[in-house]
Amino acid sequence: MSDNSLFVEDDFLFADNFNYRSRKKYYVLHHYFYGCENPHDQYVYDESEIKSSKVQKYIKTHRYANYKTDVYRFELKRWSIDDVVKFEFSNGWTPGYLFAKNGFNYVGEINLIDLFDHIKKVKGTRENGELYEWYEFDSVGGFYKYRDSARHNLVEKRKEIQTELEKFGYKDRDLIIYRTSRKSLFNYWDAIEVFSKGGYSNKKLYRDKINLNLVKTLEQRCR
């Protein structure tokens, strides 16, 4: 990302839409390595905030593990199925936890691995009682062979994806929709995630909670 181009507009996260009048843009910050605990990296920003001198300075100067801050743009709008099936695979991360922290409502997701591949899953319970689920491959070599060949073209499942989106009422309300993908041996997913605006209008409340949780985390480490 060049110094004079602060916004990362990846195709897998964003696609143009015909409904320009109703759409609103939101932005999240992310580093190549996950884990930056600066509260500015935990917020979701509206368009006026992301353009402010304070946030722009942070974007230009902040580093985490020697990496610059990338900016990802998302849109709250009425989507068409044509827009959704344009999303391409990209081995990356998911911003869903940031939307949830900032008051957006999780509407649901479409698991593209299940939709396309029907890979066997293993379920179990960890020692702390937490449930887990992962995909089972016949060998590590089998995983890598599958990973290198599987790049789901959403156009092939256009009808099925539209049927799933209709369960979320996507034609009748403004939503944030994006594709998130990762294919490594221990982190493996490919999904379309859907959020509504929820309580984001009261963002100060959610940011106060974020700040408080970060303080608690730091206090626990110092004990």
Long-range contacts (C-beta under 8 A, 24 or more apart in sequence): 1-68, 1-70, 3-60, 6-56, 6-59, 6-60, 6-71, 7-71, 7-73, 8-70, 8-71, 8-72, 8-73, 9-73, 10-72, 10-90, 10-92, 11-86, 11-87, 11-88, 11-90, 12-87, 12-88, 12-89, 12-90, 12-92, 12-178, 12-179, 12-180, 12-181, 13-72, 13-73, 13-74, 13-87, 13-90, 13-95, 13-178, 13-179, 13-180, 14-73, 14-74, 14-75, 14-178, 15-83, 15-84, 15-86, 15-87, 16-83, 17-75, 17-77, 17-78, 17-79, 17-80, 17-83, 18-80, 19-77, 19-78, 22-77, 22-78, 22-174, 23-75, 23-76, 23-77, 23-78, 23-174, 24-75, 24-76, 24-77, 24-174, 25-73, 25-74, 25-75, 25-76, 26-73, 26-74, 26-75, 26-76, 26-176, 27-71, 27-72, 27-73, 27-74, 28-71, 28-72, 28-74, 28-95, 28-98, 28-99, 29-59, 29-69, 29-70, 29-71, 29-72, 30-69, 30-70, 30-72, 30-93, 30-95, 31-64, 31-65, 31-67, 31-68, 31-69, 31-70, 32-65, 32-67, 32-70, 33-64, 33-65, 33-67, 34-93, 35-64, 35-65, 36-64, 37-214, 37-217, 37-218, 38-62, 38-64, 39-207, 39-210, 39-211, 39-214, 41-69, 42-98, 42-101, 42-210, 42-214, 43-98, 43-102, 43-203, 43-207, 43-210, 44-98, 44-99, 44-102, 44-104, 44-200, 44-203, 74-176, 74-178, 75-176, 76-174, 76-175, 76-176, 76-197, 77-174, 77-175, 78-170, 78-171, 78-173, 78-174, 78-175, 79-165, 79-170, 79-175, 79-177, 81-158, 81-161, 81-162, 81-165, 84-154, 84-161, 84-165, 84-177, 84-192, 85-154, 85-155, 85-158, 85-161, 86-154, 87-154, 87-178, 87-179, 87-192, 88-179, 89-151, 89-152, 89-179, 89-181, 89-190, 90-179, 90-181, 91-181, 91-182, 91-183, 91-184, 92-180, 92-181, 92-182, 93-180, 93-182, 94-180, 94-182, 94-189, 94-191, 94-193, 95-178, 95-180, 96-180, 96-193, 96-195, 99-176, 99-195, 100-195, 101-206, 101-209, 101-210, 102-200, 102-203, 102-206, 102-207, 102-210, 103-198, 103-199, 103-200, 103-201, 103-202, 103-203, 103-205, 103-206, 104-176, 104-195, 104-196, 104-197, 104-198, 104-199, 104-200, 105-195, 105-196, 105-197, 105-198, 105-199, 106-193, 106-194, 106-195, 107-168, 107-175, 107-194, 107-195, 107-196, 108-167, 108-168, 108-194, 109-191, 109-192, 109-193, 109-194, 110-161, 110-164, 110-165, 110-191, 110-192, 111-189, 111-190, 111-191, 112-152, 112-154, 112-157, 112-179, 112-181, 112-190, 112-191, 112-192, 113-188, 113-189, 113-190, 113-191, 115-152, 115-157, 115-160, 115-161, 115-164, 116-150, 116-152, 116-156, 116-157, 117-146, 117-150, 119-146, 134-188, 135-188, 140-185, 143-185, 147-183, 150-183, 150-190, 152-190, 154-179, 161-192, 165-194, 168-194, 170-194
